[in-house]
Amino acid sequence: MDDPDAFAMFGVVWVHWNIYNISATAKELAEGASTHVDKLPAGSVETSSDFGSAKYRGPCPPSGRHHYQFQLYALNKETISFSGPLTRTEFEAAFADSIIAKASTAGYFR
């Protein structure tokens, strides 16, 4: 999940959450899953956001209305491995040959 409207203020698309290796059989992410590891889908991995922590940090624009993007990728492999956090751009470049589908949605928050 990221906030592209933050670019005008901070010079970066602000990343609120990164989570990888969600099983293809997972049907949902439980409310509060990021703060309760036992609620995350088995095998999933959270990596650092622009807040400097490996957990979900919801919308919190300093001013005005921001739109928040959620990206979901289907890969042709069960899991991926990498060292350190990856930005969405780095992820797409590193795993371009493995991405078989991509979905996105956005929401707005003041």
N, CA and C of each residue as an Amber inpcrd file, in Angstrom:
protein
   330
   0.8600000  -1.1660000   0.0000000   0.0000000   0.0000000   0.0000000
   0.9040000   1.2260000   0.0000000   0.5890000   2.1560000  -0.8680000
   1.3850000   3.3790000  -0.8880000   0.5260000   4.6060000  -1.1530000
   1.1330000   5.7590000  -0.9490000   0.4730000   7.0580000  -1.1020000
   1.2510000   7.8820000  -2.1220000   0.8350000   7.8670000  -3.3960000
   1.5580000   8.6400000  -4.4000000   1.4140000  10.1550000  -4.2310000
   0.3820000  10.5940000  -3.5260000   0.2030000  12.0310000  -3.3150000
   1.2560000  12.6080000  -2.3720000   1.9290000  11.7510000  -1.6220000
   2.9850000  12.2010000  -0.7150000   4.1980000  12.7210000  -1.4890000
   4.2960000  12.3570000  -2.7640000   5.4470000  12.7920000  -3.5680000
   5.5800000  14.3120000  -3.5680000   4.4690000  15.0150000  -3.6780000
   4.5020000  16.4850000  -3.7140000   5.0650000  17.0690000  -2.4250000
   4.8880000  16.3710000  -1.3120000   5.3480000  16.8790000  -0.0200000
   6.7380000  16.3730000   0.3640000   7.0060000  15.0900000   0.0430000
   8.2270000  14.4540000   0.5340000   9.1950000  14.0110000  -0.5610000
   8.7590000  14.1040000  -1.8220000   9.6220000  13.6930000  -2.9300000
   9.6900000  12.1950000  -3.1490000   8.8230000  11.4380000  -2.4700000
   8.7420000   9.9870000  -2.6520000   7.2810000   9.5600000  -2.6070000
   6.9920000   8.4380000  -3.2590000   5.7040000   7.7840000  -3.0830000
   5.8170000   7.0500000  -1.7560000   5.0700000   7.4640000  -0.7640000
   5.2260000   6.9640000   0.6020000   4.6350000   5.5610000   0.7310000
   5.4560000   4.6060000   1.1460000   5.0300000   3.2160000   1.3100000
   4.5220000   2.9950000   2.7330000   3.2730000   2.5520000   2.8310000
   2.6550000   2.2800000   4.1190000   2.7590000   0.8210000   4.5280000
   2.8800000  -0.0920000   3.5400000   2.9110000  -1.5160000   3.8920000
   3.4420000  -2.3310000   2.7340000   4.2930000  -3.2920000   3.0690000
   4.7810000  -4.3090000   2.1280000   4.5850000  -5.6630000   2.7850000
   3.9530000  -6.5840000   2.0760000   3.8090000  -7.9590000   2.5690000
   3.9840000  -8.8850000   1.3730000   4.8020000  -9.9200000   1.5570000
   5.1430000 -10.8600000   0.4850000   4.8160000 -12.2790000   0.9040000
   4.8160000 -13.1620000  -0.0890000   4.6230000 -14.6040000   0.1200000
   3.2880000 -14.9400000   0.7750000   2.2530000 -14.2340000   0.3760000
   0.9020000 -14.5940000   0.8100000   0.4890000 -15.7950000  -0.0250000
   0.0720000 -16.8480000   0.6170000  -0.3050000 -18.0790000  -0.0780000
  -1.4400000 -17.8300000  -1.0710000  -1.3990000 -18.5380000  -2.1680000
  -2.4670000 -18.4450000  -3.1730000  -3.7980000 -18.9230000  -2.6100000
  -3.7740000 -19.6730000  -1.5280000  -5.0110000 -20.1650000  -0.9310000
  -5.5900000 -19.1980000   0.1100000  -4.8580000 -18.1500000   0.4570000
  -5.3520000 -17.1700000   1.4340000  -6.5600000 -16.4540000   0.8490000
  -7.6020000 -16.3250000   1.6320000  -8.8410000 -15.6840000   1.1780000
  -8.9990000 -14.2650000   1.7070000  -8.2420000 -13.9270000   2.7660000
  -8.3710000 -12.5990000   3.3590000  -7.1570000 -12.2890000   4.2190000
  -7.0310000 -11.0260000   4.5480000  -6.0810000 -10.5870000   5.5720000
  -6.9450000 -10.1090000   6.7250000  -6.8360000 -10.7730000   7.8530000
  -7.6720000 -10.4520000   9.0090000  -7.3910000  -9.0460000   9.5120000
  -8.4180000  -8.3820000  10.0120000  -8.2400000  -7.0640000  10.6120000
  -7.2140000  -7.1670000  11.7350000  -6.2600000  -6.2620000  11.7400000
  -5.2310000  -6.2600000  12.7640000  -4.1400000  -7.2960000  12.5610000
  -4.1310000  -7.9590000  11.4180000  -3.1580000  -9.0390000  11.1870000
  -1.7240000  -8.5610000  11.3450000  -1.4360000  -7.3620000  10.9270000
  -0.0610000  -6.8740000  10.9760000   0.4420000  -6.7010000  12.4070000
  -0.4580000  -6.4840000  13.3430000  -0.0330000  -6.3190000  14.7300000
  -0.1450000  -7.6190000  15.5200000  -0.6640000  -8.6690000  14.8940000
  -0.7830000  -9.9930000  15.5120000  -0.2680000 -11.0240000  14.5020000
   1.0020000 -11.3580000  14.6120000   1.6510000 -12.2310000  13.6320000
   0.8730000 -13.5260000  13.4160000   0.2180000 -14.0340000  14.4470000
  -0.5430000 -15.2850000  14.2990000  -1.7690000 -15.1150000  13.3990000
  -2.1490000 -13.8750000  13.0740000  -3.2770000 -13.6220000  12.1730000
  -2.8390000 -13.4750000  10.7140000  -1.5320000 -13.3360000  10.4670000
  -1.0400000 -13.2370000   9.0850000  -1.1350000 -14.5990000   8.4220000
  -1.3730000 -14.6460000   7.1080000  -1.3600000 -15.9310000   6.4220000
  -0.0040000 -16.6230000   6.6170000  -0.0310000 -17.9180000   6.8550000
   1.1940000 -18.6910000   7.1000000   2.2040000 -18.4660000   5.9830000
   3.4460000 -18.2010000   6.3620000   4.5260000 -18.0270000   5.3940000
   4.6890000 -16.6200000   4.8570000   3.7360000 -15.7380000   5.1360000
   3.8480000 -14.3720000   4.6170000   4.9120000 -13.6000000   5.3970000
   5.4800000 -12.5930000   4.7260000   6.5800000 -11.8160000   5.3070000
   6.2930000 -10.3350000   5.1030000   6.3350000  -9.5670000   6.1920000
   6.2150000  -8.1170000   6.0940000   7.6270000  -7.5350000   6.0520000
   7.8120000  -6.5110000   5.2370000   9.1070000  -5.8320000   5.1950000
   8.9080000  -4.3530000   5.4970000   9.9740000  -3.6670000   5.7050000
   9.9560000  -2.2840000   6.1620000   9.2050000  -1.3490000   5.2130000
   8.4650000  -0.4440000   5.8330000   7.7740000   0.6130000   5.0900000
   8.5830000   1.9000000   5.2350000   8.0600000   3.0000000   4.6910000
   8.7490000   4.2810000   4.8370000   8.6330000   4.8430000   6.2580000
   7.8560000   4.1870000   7.1040000   7.8080000   4.5560000   8.5150000
   8.9620000   3.9210000   9.2780000   9.6880000   3.0040000   8.6150000
  10.8290000   2.3390000   9.2350000  10.4660000   1.1030000  10.0320000
   9.2550000   0.6050000   9.8600000   8.8530000  -0.6000000  10.5710000
   8.2180000  -1.5900000   9.6100000   8.2790000  -2.8510000   9.9750000
   7.7090000  -3.9050000   9.1380000   6.3120000  -4.2370000   9.6340000
   5.4010000  -3.2880000   9.4720000   4.0070000  -3.5110000   9.8300000
   3.1340000  -2.5090000   9.0770000   1.8530000  -2.7900000   9.0430000
   0.9000000  -1.9080000   8.3750000   0.7700000  -0.5990000   9.1450000
   0.8280000   0.4780000   8.4060000   0.5570000   1.8110000   8.9590000
  -0.4700000   2.4480000   8.0370000  -1.6430000   2.6640000   8.5360000
  -2.7570000   3.1380000   7.7350000  -2.6260000   4.5630000   7.2400000
  -3.6560000   5.0250000   6.5370000  -3.6520000   6.3730000   5.9810000
  -3.5020000   7.4220000   7.0720000  -2.6870000   8.4120000   6.8010000
  -2.5070000   9.5060000   7.7710000  -1.9430000  10.7330000   7.0570000
  -2.6600000  11.2410000   6.0490000  -2.1240000  12.3870000   5.3240000
  -1.9560000  13.6020000   6.2300000  -0.8490000  14.3160000   6.0830000
  -0.6270000  15.5020000   6.9060000  -1.5930000  16.6340000   6.5670000
  -2.1090000  16.6270000   5.3320000  -3.0920000  17.6280000   4.9320000
  -3.7740000  17.1770000   3.6470000  -4.9880000  17.6220000   3.4560000
  -5.7100000  17.3550000   2.2190000  -6.1190000  15.9050000   2.0400000
  -6.6400000  15.6270000   0.8510000  -7.1040000  14.2850000   0.4910000
  -6.0020000  13.5700000  -0.2640000  -5.6940000  12.3510000   0.1330000
  -4.6900000  11.5270000  -0.5350000  -5.3410000  10.2510000  -1.0180000
  -4.8210000   9.7230000  -2.1220000  -5.3170000   8.4130000  -2.5380000
  -4.2520000   7.3720000  -2.2310000  -4.7230000   6.2170000  -1.8140000
  -3.8570000   5.1270000  -1.3780000  -4.0430000   3.9590000  -2.3340000
  -2.9320000   3.4620000  -2.8430000  -2.9490000   2.3840000  -3.8330000
  -2.5800000   1.0590000  -3.1810000  -3.3120000   0.0330000  -3.5400000
  -3.0150000  -1.3320000  -3.1260000  -2.6860000  -2.1210000  -4.3860000
  -1.5600000  -2.8120000  -4.3800000  -1.1380000  -3.6250000  -5.5090000
  -1.0570000  -5.0770000  -5.0410000  -1.5220000  -5.9890000  -5.8720000
  -1.4490000  -7.4180000  -5.5780000  -0.8900000  -8.1100000  -6.8110000
   0.0860000  -8.9750000  -6.6070000   0.7490000  -9.6670000  -7.7070000
   0.5810000 -11.1650000  -7.5600000   0.2950000 -11.8450000  -8.6620000
   0.3060000 -13.3100000  -8.7130000   1.5920000 -13.7060000  -9.4180000
   2.3140000 -14.6280000  -8.8030000   3.5930000 -15.0680000  -9.3500000
   3.5120000 -16.5340000  -9.7670000   4.4410000 -16.9230000 -10.6250000
   4.4880000 -18.3100000 -11.0660000   5.3730000 -19.1630000 -10.1650000
   5.5370000 -18.7430000  -8.9160000   6.2990000 -19.4980000  -7.9190000
   5.6210000 -19.3570000  -6.5690000   5.8300000 -20.3550000  -5.7220000
   5.1850000 -20.3770000  -4.4030000   5.6580000 -19.2500000  -3.4940000
   6.9810000 -19.0300000  -3.4410000   7.5390000 -18.0020000  -2.5640000
   8.6890000 -17.3030000  -3.2810000   9.0380000 -16.1530000  -2.7700000
  10.2040000 -15.4230000  -3.2680000  11.1210000 -15.1470000  -2.0880000
  12.3790000 -14.9320000  -2.3820000  13.3040000 -14.5520000  -1.3250000
  14.1150000 -13.3610000  -1.8130000  14.5120000 -12.5410000  -0.8850000
  15.2470000 -11.3230000  -1.1920000  15.8930000 -10.8620000   0.0990000
  16.8480000  -9.9830000  -0.0070000  17.4580000  -9.4420000   1.2080000
  17.0790000  -7.9750000   1.3220000  16.5650000  -7.6020000   2.4780000
  16.1680000  -6.2240000   2.7020000  14.8260000  -5.9120000   2.0860000
  14.2730000  -4.7500000   2.4140000  12.9770000  -4.3490000   1.8560000
  13.1060000  -4.0070000   0.3730000  12.0270000  -4.2000000  -0.3360000
  11.9740000  -3.8510000  -1.7540000  10.8880000  -2.8160000  -1.9800000
  11.1760000  -1.7910000  -2.7790000  10.1200000  -0.8830000  -3.2050000
   9.3010000  -1.6140000  -4.2600000   8.1390000  -1.0850000  -4.5950000
   7.3360000  -1.7250000  -5.6390000   8.0980000  -1.7560000  -6.9590000
   8.7890000  -0.6850000  -7.2930000   9.5720000  -0.6310000  -8.5360000
  10.6700000  -1.6910000  -8.5250000  11.3710000  -1.8150000  -7.3970000
  12.4270000  -2.8310000  -7.2800000  11.8380000  -4.2380000  -7.3640000
  10.6910000  -4.4440000  -6.7230000  10.0220000  -5.7390000  -6.7830000
   9.6590000  -6.0900000  -8.2160000   9.0250000  -5.1480000  -8.9280000
   8.6070000  -5.4050000 -10.3060000   9.8030000  -5.7000000 -11.2110000
  10.9150000  -5.0240000 -10.9870000  12.1130000  -5.2750000 -11.7890000
  12.7260000  -6.6300000 -11.4480000  12.8470000  -6.9370000 -10.1530000
  13.4990000  -8.1720000  -9.7230000  12.6970000  -9.4170000 -10.0960000
  11.3770000  -9.3120000 -10.1130000  10.5380000 -10.4820000 -10.3410000
   9.6920000 -10.3670000 -11.6040000  10.1120000  -9.5430000 -12.5380000
   9.3560000  -9.3200000 -13.7780000   9.0290000 -10.6250000 -14.4960000
   9.9690000 -11.5540000 -14.5300000   9.7430000 -12.8220000 -15.2310000
   8.7960000 -13.7490000 -14.4790000   8.5110000 -13.4530000 -13.2300000
   7.6430000 -14.3080000 -12.4140000   6.2240000 -13.7670000 -12.2670000
   6.0070000 -12.4890000 -12.5800000   4.6770000 -11.8880000 -12.4260000
   3.7720000 -12.3730000 -13.5590000   2.6730000 -13.0540000 -13.1820000
   1.7440000 -13.5430000 -14.1960000   0.4330000 -12.7470000 -14.2020000
   0.1660000 -12.0090000 -13.1360000  -1.0190000 -11.1520000 -13.0830000
  -0.8060000 -10.0830000 -12.0170000  -1.5170000  -8.9720000 -12.1920000
  -1.4110000  -7.8590000 -11.2500000  -2.7930000  -7.2270000 -11.1150000
  -3.1730000  -6.9120000  -9.8870000  -4.4420000  -6.2330000  -9.6400000
  -4.1640000  -5.0280000  -8.7570000  -4.9750000  -4.0140000  -8.8840000
  -4.7970000  -2.8440000  -8.0310000  -6.1520000  -2.2140000  -7.7360000
  -6.1780000  -1.4940000  -6.6400000  -7.3530000  -0.7260000  -6.2660000
  -6.8440000   0.4820000  -5.4940000  -7.6790000   1.4790000  -5.3520000
  -7.2730000   2.6770000  -4.6280000  -8.4350000   3.1810000  -3.7950000
  -8.1040000   3.8470000  -2.7160000  -9.0900000   4.4880000  -1.8640000
  -8.6050000   5.8640000  -1.4930000  -9.5180000   6.7160000  -1.0450000
  -9.1840000   8.0980000  -0.6830000  -9.4060000   8.3070000   0.8030000
  -8.5610000   9.1710000   1.3910000  -8.6530000   9.4550000   2.8130000
  -8.2270000  10.9010000   3.0410000  -8.8710000  11.5860000   3.9430000
  -8.5120000  12.9580000   4.3510000  -7.8560000  12.9470000   5.6880000
